[in-house]
């Protein structure tokens, strides 16, 4: 492998990235994620640090393009900007691994899984955050394999996947004595088996979700952006959701959920439209949660804009609002544009939202819940924070029409499954064009809608306070991974250059 031509290595890396992407939803071949990175590891053999960084960047570009191509439907310039930035994560992972492995092959192998989990967590931080494509999500269709997320979150599933990958690579690339080979093979089998056995022990018999204590109606309007933003489209969207709400009144739902930006105007500042909703809510004695844009005055002719959600309750004059905190970089806002004025002049087709300032807890019939908007459902600890604050179930509202007929809406929906398992609470997910669904605390989905169809789904859930270890411990595993990674880097860096066990050959 060391003598492989660079062009061949690049093709090998591209193949690895594409196969890894196929392991993610909606394709149900998540097991591929255990094997596909081996091709990347093979391509890294014999490379200099500079070339390893380049190989990692190519892998990141191909992987992200294969997974995130749906973002092109939202913004083409913003997608290119996002791909250029987020692919750096994979370049850094590969470069650090290569830096360690040429100094100590053993420590290179040890650091591999911790490196990935560390970066999975680190990319949830700062305004460049984009936590998409964590390997644990590839197993989201296999419920027994993800039940351990209630201990360490999606990061625990990812760590086992990366550990199995590096063990398989060692078995392929090294001649080992029988005892060591047996030990490594045993680990390859036992690690996934631990997930499986824990899942089988945890998963109960299927619940009868129709007997839940709290009834929810999900309204999937399927209002396309071409229709919503044409002249009169805002009124059409608003009236459509009012009519869909009337259609479910006979079901006596406790809460009717409209998706993200279902009201594509500043409802809180439009008395005529707000009165229409209030009249319906008061007369039918029903609660409506809707996505909407919101603004506040910051000065003369100066406003702050938010992507928000509001709860409209019968015979209540106040309008509690949650403002989205986690904004999509390059799409909803240019990172750090709030601090550097020159960045505000960059126009890639993005919105100009500000981050929300607080986490909101809503209450209906003495049940507490929180709403996360779209992209926020990709942040494990952020969602867990709401549960720690007392939320007994989560509502996820999103408008995935921006992703077109791609795989992104399915990837996005399956992330919600991990959020339910991590916190052991139910989730109601309402998407404008799909996928809308209910998720119980074991990650089992029901009432799932099809994409690009108007749909109304009414079902019951059982709200309850989170009792999972992950909810109590938080992101302790990625913090341990970061500590382990830094310790290995520092320890190996002090080795003399003459102690390399593998020379740079390119």
Secondary structure, DSSP 8 states (H G I E B T S, - for coil): -TT--HHHHHHHHHHHHHHHHHTSTTSS-GGGGGTTHHHHHHHHTT--HHHHHHHHHHHHHHHHHHHHGGGGGT-HHHHHHHHHHHHHHHHHHHHHHHHHHTT-HHHHHHHHHHHHHHHHHHTTSSTT------GGGGGTT-HHHHTTHHHHTHHHHHHHHHHHHHHHHHHHH----HHHHHHHHHHHHHHHHHHHHHHHHH--S---GGG-SEEEEEEE----HHHHTSTTHHHHHHHHHHHHHHHTGGGT-SEEEE-TTSB-S-GGG-HHHHHHHHHHHHHHT-EEEEEEEEEEEEETTEEEEEEEEEEE-TT-----EEE--S--BTTTB-TTTTT-GGGGG--SS-------SS---EEETTEEEEEEEGGGGG-HHHHHHHHHTT-SEEEEEE-GGGG-SSSHHHHHHHHHHHHHHHHT-EEEEEESSS--EEE-TTS-EES---TTS-EEEEEEE-------HHHHH-SHHHHHHHHHHHHHHHHHHTS-GGG-SS----
